[in-house]
Amino acid sequence: MMNQIDLSDPYDNGYEPDDYMMPEEEWDRDLLLDPAWEKQQRKTFTAWCNSHLRKAGTQIENIEEDFRNGLKLMLLLEVISGERLPKPDRGKMRFHKIANVNKALDFITSKGVKLVSIGAEEIVDGNVKMTLGMIWTIILRFAIQDISVEQTSAKEGLLLWCQRKTAPYRNVNVQNFHVSWKDGLALCALIHRHRPDLIDYAKLNKDDPLGNLNLAFDIAEKHLDIPKMLDAEDILNTPKPDERAIMTYVSCFYHAFAGAEQVLCFACARFSRFSKYPSIHLYLSSYCISLPQAETAANRICKVLGVNQENEKLMEDYEKLASELLEWIRRTIPWLENRVPEKTMSEMQRKLEDFRDYRRKHKPPKVQEKCQLEISFNTLQTKLRISNRPAFMPSEGKMVSDIASAWQGLEQAEKGYEEWLLTEIRRLERLDHLAEKFRQKATNHESWAAGKEEMLTRKDYESASLMEVRALLRKHEAFESDLSAHQDRVEQIAAIAQELNELDYHDVASVNQRCQSICDLWDHLGTLTQKRRESLERTEKLLETVEQLFLEYAKRSAPFNNWMEGAMEDLQDMFIVHTIEEVQTLIAAHEQFKATLPEADAERQAILGIQQEVLKISQNYGIRGDLTNPYSTITTEEIAIKWDKVKKLVPQRDSALQEELAQQHANERLRRQFAAQANLIGPWIQARMEEIGRCSMAMGGTLEDQMTQLKQCEHVIVSYKPNIDRLEGDHQLIQESLIFDNKHTNYTMEHIRVGWELLLTTVARTINEIETQILTRDAKGISQEQMNEFRSSFNHFDRKKNGAMDSDDFRACLISMGYDLGEVEFARIMMLVDPNTSGVVSFQSFIDFMTRETADTDTAEQVIASFRILAADKPYILADELRRELPPDQAEYCISRMPPYSGPGALPGALDYTAFSTALYGESDL
C-alpha cells in the first residue's frame, strides 16, 4: 500500500505571525472613504466570504449587515481555519451579538493578529469601514500571510509568484496589485501558464481590456472554481483599482495553482525513488555525458568567469578612488567655508597665501584624479556592455554625477572663500586707515583741550583791574571762537568712531572710550565757558578800558591759527586710491589749496602787523608793563613756527602725491599686461574646444586617425601650459598690488582657470570616447566601414548638430536602416539607448545599440546550458564536479558564490547554477 502523501509545506520562511501582521496596525482606513474602492472591496470581500461559507451551506448578501450578530462571522472563521470556536450565544439582544463578535475577534487575536481600533460594538452597529477592515485582516492572515516564494512571503511572495509566472508573456509587466492588472492580460497569462487549454493567449488584444477581464473572470468561475469577485467596468473606470480587492482575487489563483504544483512535484520526487518504475532508467541515463562536451562547457565557463573577475576588480578600484576623492572634498569644503575674520592685515594676508598654496599644490592632483575617475567609469561600463553584463551601479553617493555635484560644491565654496578673503582685506585696510586718522585727530584735540578746564575755572577776575577784566572778557570771546571752530573736529572724531563701530574694528572698545571721553570733556568745556562768560559780563560793568588792538589780534589770529592747524592736518592726512583718476583728483585739490597760500600769507602779514602796531604804540607813548596780549594765547612766534611747518609740508605732500601717481601708472601697466595675455589665452582655449569637437565628429578617416589627431591636440594643449603659468604670475602680482578691477579685459583668472580645466577634461574625455569606440569595434568585430556608416547615419539625422538625436530623429534613422518599428518596439529600444529618459540619444548610446544588433555575445542561457552539460543534465551541480572540470581558482569562485539548490531531489551540497548564471547577466539577484 502506497504511503499517504504529506502535503504540508516543508519550507519555513522565517517569519513569525506577529512579524508580518505588525505593519497592518497602521493601515490607512481613510482610503476606504473613496466610493470606488469601497464598492470594489464590498463585492470582492463578499464573494471571498461566500466562497468559504458555501462549504457550510450558507452565504451573505450584505457584508455589513449579515455579520452584525456574529454568527456567520464565527462560522466563516471555523471554515477557513478548520478549528472549532466557542459555542455562540443564540439570543437576539445587542449584548448577545457583541458577545459573539468578541469571540470571533478573540479568535483572530489568538492567531497573532493585532486588531487596532476595531471593536465589537462597531461591527454590531454595521460600521462599513470597520467591517471591511476586519475582513481584510482575516484575508491577510488566512489567505496571504502563508504564501512563500523564494524566501519572500505574504504580499511580496504573492507579487513575486505572479511575476515569475507571467514573465514570458508579452505586454505583461506585473509591478503592483492595482494598475498592472487593468488590461486583463496578467490574469489571462496566469490562467494560460497553468491551463493553456482554456485560453488562446496569442489571440488576446491589449486594446480590449474589458473583453480580457471578462474572459478571465468567466473562465476562472467556470473551470477553476474561483468566484467572480470583481467587475470589469469598475476596474477600468477607476484610475487606480483597489489594491486589497486585487490581492484577494489573485490569491485565489495562487491557492488554486500553487497547491497543485506542490503536490505534483512532491509525488514525482517520491516515485523516482522506486527502481521498479521504468522512468528510473531515464533518470540514471542523464548522468552520462561526453568528454568533448564537458571540455567545451568548461572553457565557456572559464571565459565568462574571467571577464567577471576582471570587471569586479575594476569596480573595486572605482569605489576606492571615488571614496578617497569624496573624502578629500568633504575635508576641504569645511576649510573653505570657515569665514572667521582675522583682526590684523598680516593674519589675513597669511590666509590668502594659504589659499594660493591650495590652488597651486593641492587642487591640481585632485583635478587629475577626478578626470581619471570618469575615464575608469566609462571604460568599465563599456566592458560590461561588450560582455553583455548589467551596467555597474556604484555605491550610494559614489555615482559620477554625485562626484560632479560634490566637485561643484567645492568650486562654489572655493569661489566664495576667495571673494571673502579679498573683501576682508579691503575692510581691514579701511579700518587701519580710519583708526590712524582717529588717533591723529583725537591726539590733536586732546592737546588743544589740555588745560582748558583749569583756565575756565580760574577766578582771576576778582582781583583784576578794569582793564584786566576787559582783557579777560575779550580773551574769553576769542576762546569761544576757538571752541566753536573745534566743534567740527569733535563731530569728525565721533563720525570716525561710529564708522569703526559699523565696520567691527577689533579695538573698538578703546575707540569708544576715548571718543566718549572727548565728547564728555567737550560738553563740560561748553558748560564752564558759559559760566565764565556770565561772571565776566557781571564784572565788565565796572571795567571800561579795553585794548582794541589786542582784541583785533586775538580775533584774527585764532581763526588763522585754526586754519593753519587744519592745513597741517590735511597736508599730513593719509590717503588711499586705486586709480590714476583718483590720484589726479587729489592733486587738483592740492593745487587749489596752494592757490590760497598767497591770500593766507597776506592774512599772516596783517596779523603780525597788528602786533607790530602794539609795539610801536608802546614805544611812542611809553606804555609800561606786560605787553603780552591778554586776549589771546597765540603768539607771533607760534604763528611763525606753524606757517613754516605749513610751507614745509606743501612740497612733502607734492612728493607723496607724485609717488602715488607713479604707483598707479605701474598698476595700470600690470592691468594692461594681464589683459594682453588673457585676451589671447581665452580665445585660444575656445578655439581648441571647437577643434576637439570637430575632430570627434570627423568622418574622413578611421578611429585611429581621430585618436592620433586628438593626441596631437592634447600635446599642443599640454605644451601651452607655460602661458597659463605666466598669466598666473601676472595675476599674483596684481593681487599683491591690491588691484581689484581691470577694465581692459572681460577675462578674469577664474574664467581662465575654469576654461583650462574644462579643456583638459574635454580632451581626456573625448580620447576616452574614441578608445571606447575602438574597444567596442574590436570586441564586436565591427569593420571600419560599419563604424563609418554608423557615424554617417548619426551625423545625417543629428539635425541640430549638437552631438545627439532626439527621439523623432532616432526613429527616422532606424527606419532608414531597415527597422520595422511599432510603438512598443520603439519604446523598448528607447529604454536601451536612453535609460535616463532624457529625450535624446548620444552617439555612444547609438554605437552601443548598433553593436548589440550586429554582434554576437554570450548569454545567460548559453552559460546555463554549459553548466547543465557539466552537471550531466541535473538541475544542480556538486562542488566536486566543478573542481574536476574547471581550473582551481575559478572552481572556488563558483563554489563561493553559487547559492544552495533547494529544488526536488537535491543532494547534500548541491549548488544552483541557474540562479548563479542569471545573476551574472543581471537577470536575477543572488
URPEFEN-V268873 format. One record per residue. N is the residue number from 0. RES is the residue in one letter. NEAR is the number of other ideal C-beta (glycine too) atoms within 12 Angstrom. Layout:
((N:RES:NEAR) (N:RES:NEAR))
//
This chain:
((0:M:3) (1:M:8) (2:N:11) (3:Q:10) (4:I:16) (5:D:13) (6:L:17) (7:S:13) (8:D:20) (9:P:14) (10:Y:22) (11:D:13) (12:N:23) (13:G:11) (14:Y:24) (15:E:14) (16:P:23) (17:D:17) (18:D:17) (19:Y:30) (20:M:31) (21:M:19) (22:P:20) (23:E:33) (24:E:19) (25:E:12) (26:W:27) (27:D:19) (28:R:28) (29:D:13) (30:L:23) (31:L:31) (32:L:14) (33:D:23) (34:P:16) (35:A:25) (36:W:33) (37:E:29) (38:K:26) (39:Q:38) (40:Q:43) (41:R:35) (42:K:34) (43:T:42) (44:F:44) (45:T:35) (46:A:33) (47:W:42) (48:C:43) (49:N:29) (50:S:33) (51:H:34) (52:L:29) (53:R:19) (54:K:17) (55:A:20) (56:G:11) (57:T:19) (58:Q:23) (59:I:30) (60:E:17) (61:N:19) (62:I:38) (63:E:30) (64:E:21) (65:D:26) (66:F:40) (67:R:31) (68:N:31) (69:G:38) (70:L:31) (71:K:36) (72:L:41) (73:M:36) (74:L:32) (75:L:38) (76:L:40) (77:E:26) (78:V:27) (79:I:30) (80:S:23) (81:G:11) (82:E:15) (83:R:14) (84:L:28) (85:P:18) (86:K:12) (87:P:26) (88:D:22) (89:R:14) (90:G:15) (91:K:14) (92:M:13) (93:R:19) (94:F:17) (95:H:21) (96:K:32) (97:I:25) (98:A:27) (99:N:35) (100:V:40) (101:N:29) (102:K:30) (103:A:43) (104:L:35) (105:D:21) (106:F:31) (107:I:38) (108:T:24) (109:S:19) (110:K:28) (111:G:23) (112:V:35) (113:K:25) (114:L:32) (115:V:21) (116:S:20) (117:I:32) (118:G:19) (119:A:32) (120:E:21) (121:E:27) (122:I:41) (123:V:33) (124:D:20) (125:G:21) (126:N:25) (127:V:29) (128:K:29) (129:M:31) (130:T:40) (131:L:41) (132:G:37) (133:M:43) (134:I:43) (135:W:42) (136:T:39) (137:I:40) (138:I:42) (139:L:38) (140:R:32) (141:F:34) (142:A:35) (143:I:37) (144:Q:33) (145:D:31) (146:I:37) (147:S:28) (148:V:28) (149:E:24) (150:Q:19) (151:T:23) (152:S:29) (153:A:32) (154:K:33) (155:E:25) (156:G:30) (157:L:39) (158:L:32) (159:L:27) (160:W:33) (161:C:38) (162:Q:29) (163:R:25) (164:K:29) (165:T:31) (166:A:20) (167:P:14) (168:Y:28) (169:R:22) (170:N:28) (171:V:30) (172:N:24) (173:V:30) (174:Q:15) (175:N:23) (176:F:31) (177:H:26) (178:V:21) (179:S:28) (180:W:42) (181:K:32) (182:D:32) (183:G:38) (184:L:34) (185:A:43) (186:L:47) (187:C:42) (188:A:39) (189:L:41) (190:I:38) (191:H:31) (192:R:28) (193:H:28) (194:R:24) (195:P:17) (196:D:12) (197:L:22) (198:I:30) (199:D:15) (200:Y:31) (201:A:14) (202:K:14) (203:L:28) (204:N:19) (205:K:25) (206:D:14) (207:D:19) (208:P:28) (209:L:22) (210:G:22) (211:N:34) (212:L:34) (213:N:23) (214:L:32) (215:A:41) (216:F:35) (217:D:23) (218:I:31) (219:A:34) (220:E:23) (221:K:17) (222:H:18) (223:L:28) (224:D:16) (225:I:32) (226:P:28) (227:K:29) (228:M:38) (229:L:41) (230:D:25) (231:A:29) (232:E:19) (233:D:29) (234:I:40) (235:L:25) (236:N:18) (237:T:27) (238:P:14) (239:K:22) (240:P:40) (241:D:38) (242:E:32) (243:R:41) (244:A:41) (245:I:40) (246:M:40) (247:T:43) (248:Y:46) (249:V:47) (250:S:39) (251:C:38) (252:F:40) (253:Y:35) (254:H:29) (255:A:26) (256:F:29) (257:A:32) (258:G:21) (259:A:18) (260:E:23) (261:Q:24) (262:V:18) (263:L:18) (264:C:24) (265:F:25) (266:A:21) (267:C:20) (268:A:20) (269:R:20) (270:F:22) (271:S:22) (272:R:16) (273:F:16) (274:S:12) (275:K:10) (276:Y:15) (277:P:13) (278:S:16) (279:I:15) (280:H:14) (281:L:13) (282:Y:23) (283:L:16) (284:S:13) (285:S:19) (286:Y:17) (287:C:16) (288:I:25) (289:S:12) (290:L:14) (291:P:11) (292:Q:22) (293:A:26) (294:E:19) (295:T:20) (296:A:34) (297:A:32) (298:N:23) (299:R:30) (300:I:40) (301:C:27) (302:K:24) (303:V:36) (304:L:36) (305:G:22) (306:V:29) (307:N:33) (308:Q:25) (309:E:21) (310:N:32) (311:E:22) (312:K:17) (313:L:29) (314:M:29) (315:E:19) (316:D:23) (317:Y:35) (318:E:27) (319:K:20) (320:L:30) (321:A:36) (322:S:24) (323:E:22) (324:L:35) (325:L:33) (326:E:19) (327:W:27) (328:I:35) (329:R:21) (330:R:19) (331:T:27) (332:I:23) (333:P:16) (334:W:21) (335:L:30) (336:E:19) (337:N:18) (338:R:19) (339:V:15) (340:P:23) (341:E:24) (342:K:19) (343:T:21) (344:M:25) (345:S:15) (346:E:19) (347:M:30) (348:Q:22) (349:R:16) (350:K:29) (351:L:29) (352:E:20) (353:D:22) (354:F:33) (355:R:25) (356:D:15) (357:Y:26) (358:R:30) (359:R:19) (360:K:13) (361:H:22) (362:K:26) (363:P:22) (364:P:16) (365:K:30) (366:V:29) (367:Q:18) (368:E:28) (369:K:35) (370:C:32) (371:Q:27) (372:L:40) (373:E:34) (374:I:30) (375:S:34) (376:F:35) (377:N:34) (378:T:30) (379:L:37) (380:Q:34) (381:T:35) (382:K:30) (383:L:33) (384:R:35) (385:I:32) (386:S:36) (387:N:30) (388:R:33) (389:P:23) (390:A:25) (391:F:31) (392:M:21) (393:P:28) (394:S:17) (395:E:11) (396:G:20) (397:K:27) (398:M:24) (399:V:30) (400:S:16) (401:D:24) (402:I:36) (403:A:23) (404:S:17) (405:A:30) (406:W:33) (407:Q:18) (408:G:22) (409:L:32) (410:E:28) (411:Q:20) (412:A:27) (413:E:32) (414:K:24) (415:G:21) (416:Y:30) (417:E:30) (418:E:21) (419:W:25) (420:L:35) (421:L:27) (422:T:20) (423:E:29) (424:I:31) (425:R:24) (426:R:27) (427:L:30) (428:E:25) (429:R:26) (430:L:33) (431:D:26) (432:H:25) (433:L:34) (434:A:32) (435:E:23) (436:K:30) (437:F:37) (438:R:26) (439:Q:25) (440:K:37) (441:A:36) (442:T:20) (443:N:26) (444:H:36) (445:E:24) (446:S:17) (447:W:32) (448:A:33) (449:A:14) (450:G:16) (451:K:28) (452:E:21) (453:E:14) (454:M:24) (455:L:31) (456:T:17) (457:R:21) (458:K:17) (459:D:23) (460:Y:30) (461:E:15) (462:S:11) (463:A:24) (464:S:20) (465:L:19) (466:M:25) (467:E:29) (468:V:31) (469:R:30) (470:A:36) (471:L:39) (472:L:38) (473:R:34) (474:K:40) (475:H:39) (476:E:30) (477:A:36) (478:F:35) (479:E:28) (480:S:27) (481:D:34) (482:L:34) (483:S:21) (484:A:24) (485:H:34) (486:Q:23) (487:D:19) (488:R:33) (489:V:32) (490:E:20) (491:Q:27) (492:I:38) (493:A:28) (494:A:20) (495:I:34) (496:A:34) (497:Q:20) (498:E:24) (499:L:33) (500:N:23) (501:E:16) (502:L:26) (503:D:20) (504:Y:31) (505:H:22) (506:D:21) (507:V:24) (508:A:15) (509:S:18) (510:V:33) (511:N:22) (512:Q:15) (513:R:27) (514:C:34) (515:Q:20) (516:S:22) (517:I:35) (518:C:26) (519:D:18) (520:L:28) (521:W:31) (522:D:19) (523:H:20) (524:L:33) (525:G:25) (526:T:18) (527:L:26) (528:T:32) (529:Q:19) (530:K:20) (531:R:32) (532:R:26) (533:E:17) (534:S:25) (535:L:34) (536:E:20) (537:R:16) (538:T:28) (539:E:26) (540:K:13) (541:L:19) (542:L:23) (543:E:13) (544:T:20) (545:V:25) (546:E:33) (547:Q:19) (548:L:30) (549:F:40) (550:L:29) (551:E:25) (552:Y:39) (553:A:39) (554:K:28) (555:R:31) (556:S:40) (557:A:36) (558:P:26) (559:F:37) (560:N:37) (561:N:28) (562:W:30) (563:M:33) (564:E:34) (565:G:27) (566:A:29) (567:M:28) (568:E:30) (569:D:27) (570:L:31) (571:Q:24) (572:D:26) (573:M:24) (574:F:26) (575:I:22) (576:V:24) (577:H:25) (578:T:23) (579:I:23) (580:E:16) (581:E:20) (582:V:28) (583:Q:19) (584:T:20) (585:L:30) (586:I:26) (587:A:16) (588:A:20) (589:H:31) (590:E:17) (591:Q:13) (592:F:27) (593:K:25) (594:A:13) (595:T:20) (596:L:23) (597:P:12) (598:E:15) (599:A:27) (600:D:22) (601:A:15) (602:E:23) (603:R:32) (604:Q:20) (605:A:21) (606:I:38) (607:L:26) (608:G:20) (609:I:32) (610:Q:32) (611:Q:17) (612:E:20) (613:V:31) (614:L:20) (615:K:15) (616:I:18) (617:S:20) (618:Q:13) (619:N:10) (620:Y:10) (621:G:8) (622:I:17) (623:R:8) (624:G:13) (625:D:14) (626:L:20) (627:T:21) (628:N:33) (629:P:33) (630:Y:38) (631:S:38) (632:T:25) (633:I:39) (634:T:20) (635:T:27) (636:E:14) (637:E:24) (638:I:36) (639:A:22) (640:I:18) (641:K:30) (642:W:31) (643:D:17) (644:K:20) (645:V:33) (646:K:23) (647:K:18) (648:L:27) (649:V:27) (650:P:15) (651:Q:18) (652:R:30) (653:D:21) (654:S:17) (655:A:24) (656:L:31) (657:Q:19) (658:E:19) (659:E:28) (660:L:27) (661:A:16) (662:Q:25) (663:Q:30) (664:H:20) (665:A:20) (666:N:31) (667:E:26) (668:R:22) (669:L:27) (670:R:30) (671:R:21) (672:Q:26) (673:F:36) (674:A:29) (675:A:21) (676:Q:32) (677:A:35) (678:N:23) (679:L:22) (680:I:36) (681:G:31) (682:P:19) (683:W:26) (684:I:34) (685:Q:22) (686:A:20) (687:R:32) (688:M:26) (689:E:17) (690:E:25) (691:I:35) (692:G:23) (693:R:21) (694:C:31) (695:S:33) (696:M:26) (697:A:25) (698:M:23) (699:G:15) (700:G:17) (701:T:22) (702:L:35) (703:E:18) (704:D:20) (705:Q:31) (706:M:28) (707:T:19) (708:Q:27) (709:L:35) (710:K:22) (711:Q:20) (712:C:33) (713:E:29) (714:H:16) (715:V:22) (716:I:34) (717:V:19) (718:S:14) (719:Y:27) (720:K:21) (721:P:14) (722:N:24) (723:I:32) (724:D:20) (725:R:22) (726:L:36) (727:E:27) (728:G:21) (729:D:31) (730:H:35) (731:Q:23) (732:L:21) (733:I:32) (734:Q:28) (735:E:17) (736:S:23) (737:L:25) (738:I:33) (739:F:21) (740:D:19) (741:N:31) (742:K:16) (743:H:21) (744:T:27) (745:N:14) (746:Y:29) (747:T:27) (748:M:34) (749:E:24) (750:H:24) (751:I:35) (752:R:31) (753:V:24) (754:G:29) (755:W:34) (756:E:29) (757:L:23) (758:L:36) (759:L:32) (760:T:29) (761:T:30) (762:V:36) (763:A:31) (764:R:31) (765:T:40) (766:I:34) (767:N:31) (768:E:36) (769:I:40) (770:E:27) (771:T:37) (772:Q:39) (773:I:28) (774:L:29) (775:T:39) (776:R:32) (777:D:20) (778:A:26) (779:K:29) (780:G:16) (781:I:29) (782:S:17) (783:Q:21) (784:E:12) (785:Q:25) (786:M:33) (787:N:24) (788:E:22) (789:F:34) (790:R:34) (791:S:22) (792:S:30) (793:F:38) (794:N:27) (795:H:20) (796:F:29) (797:D:26) (798:R:18) (799:K:13) (800:K:15) (801:N:17) (802:G:24) (803:A:26) (804:M:34) (805:D:22) (806:S:25) (807:D:19) (808:D:26) (809:F:37) (810:R:25) (811:A:22) (812:C:34) (813:L:31) (814:I:19) (815:S:18) (816:M:25) (817:G:10) (818:Y:20) (819:D:10) (820:L:22) (821:G:16) (822:E:14) (823:V:15) (824:E:17) (825:F:24) (826:A:19) (827:R:20) (828:I:30) (829:M:29) (830:M:18) (831:L:24) (832:V:37) (833:D:26) (834:P:20) (835:N:16) (836:T:12) (837:S:15) (838:G:16) (839:V:26) (840:V:39) (841:S:27) (842:F:34) (843:Q:33) (844:S:34) (845:F:39) (846:I:38) (847:D:39) (848:F:34) (849:M:33) (850:T:33) (851:R:24) (852:E:22) (853:T:21) (854:A:24) (855:D:15) (856:T:27) (857:D:28) (858:T:22) (859:A:27) (860:E:19) (861:Q:24) (862:V:38) (863:I:33) (864:A:22) (865:S:36) (866:F:43) (867:R:27) (868:I:32) (869:L:40) (870:A:40) (871:A:25) (872:D:23) (873:K:29) (874:P:24) (875:Y:33) (876:I:45) (877:L:29) (878:A:25) (879:D:18) (880:E:32) (881:L:36) (882:R:22) (883:R:19) (884:E:33) (885:L:34) (886:P:20) (887:P:14) (888:D:16) (889:Q:26) (890:A:27) (891:E:17) (892:Y:24) (893:C:41) (894:I:26) (895:S:17) (896:R:24) (897:M:34) (898:P:27) (899:P:23) (900:Y:26) (901:S:23) (902:G:23) (903:P:24) (904:G:20) (905:A:20) (906:L:20) (907:P:11) (908:G:18) (909:A:27) (910:L:36) (911:D:30) (912:Y:43) (913:T:32) (914:A:31) (915:F:36) (916:S:38) (917:T:25) (918:A:25) (919:L:41) (920:Y:30) (921:G:22) (922:E:21) (923:S:22) (924:D:16) (925:L:22))
//
